[in-house]
Amino acid sequence: MNNTQVGAFLDKARQAFGVNPIVYTSKDFADTCLRGNVSALANSPLWQPRYESGTREPAPVGGRYWSIWQYTENGSVPGLRGKADVNVYRGTLTQLRALAHLAPGQTPTAPGPGTGAGAGAGTGAGTGAGAGAGAGAGAGASAPAAAVWPLLKSGARGVNVTTAQHLLAAAGQSVTADGIYGPNTRNATIAFQRSHGLTADGIIGPNTWNKLTRTVRTGSSGPAVKAAQAQLAGYGHRIAVDGAFGPATRNAAVAFQRSHGLAADGIVGPKTWNKLVNGAKSAPTTPAPTQPAPASGKLTQRQALAQLAAAGIKAPVG
């Protein structure tokens, strides 16, 4: 099993269950089987076992710490006979409820007879398969009250982070769209959350995504358009990430909507944003300029930026 296969599995799980899988794994598996390449796990909460270790937490996986720690297999749970695995969650009750896609005041619905506990992804050293259980909607459970969004927090990387950074900039925050969720992005997220009455935890989850995304269409301009263009480029559409919503961006949006069962109106609204952010992206292998190069063989700045954007490379400033 390698990082690409793990990523493909997680994408299938997201599509099948409509939730972001929690990954049950260990540093040993990541180092041995994935050879340290854990980029596929960037947007998934980590669930790690380390039994009878007192206060010694599980070792980080790819520089990221656990969200759920399974600290014993000898615990007891009211109503359950025998021993049980017991876990602790790193975060607040509000964050845990958001992870389980529970709306304020909503109580969890017990699974029906013979149904699973949710959408989970397990990885274990040696066999490559372990026991996973997700906090979300499984067979027999009630549907989520709101659209499902990936969680972004410190250490995350990729197009979704770039998108969030552009959207934060559109909301007036000072942040560089470099695709790396570092301290500056976290601070900008906290400031945005405070200004919108959200829990200021620095984690971009469903509530923050819903406030961040804004509808863009033909004639729109600015960082929010760049966010949509970055997402569309991630699906192989050869458009410039220039912040101007013109015919090329509209055509790319229409093509994306048609391929994902959405109303093909060329307007990037809530449903299109959700599909864009949650889908599997891949940069084109042979990027080409949107306009032919001049006879001199030299590209104009616009043509060069278009090629860089198509290849998923952040454009230099100046």
Protein Blocks (a to p, Z undefined) as FASTA:
>chain_A
ZZklmmmmmmmmmmmnopacdddddfklmmmmnnopaklmmmpccddddehkljaccdde
ehiacfbdcfbfkbccehiacjddddddeddfklmmmmnopaehiacddddehiafbdcd
dddehjlpacdddddddehiacdfbdcdddddehiacjklmmmmmmmmmnopacddehpa
cfklmmmmmmmmmmnopacehpacfklmmmmpccddehiacjklmmmmmmmmmnopacdd
ehpacfklmmmmmmmmmmnopacehpacfklmmmmmmmccdddfbdcdfbdcdfkopacf
klmmmmmmmnopacdeZZ
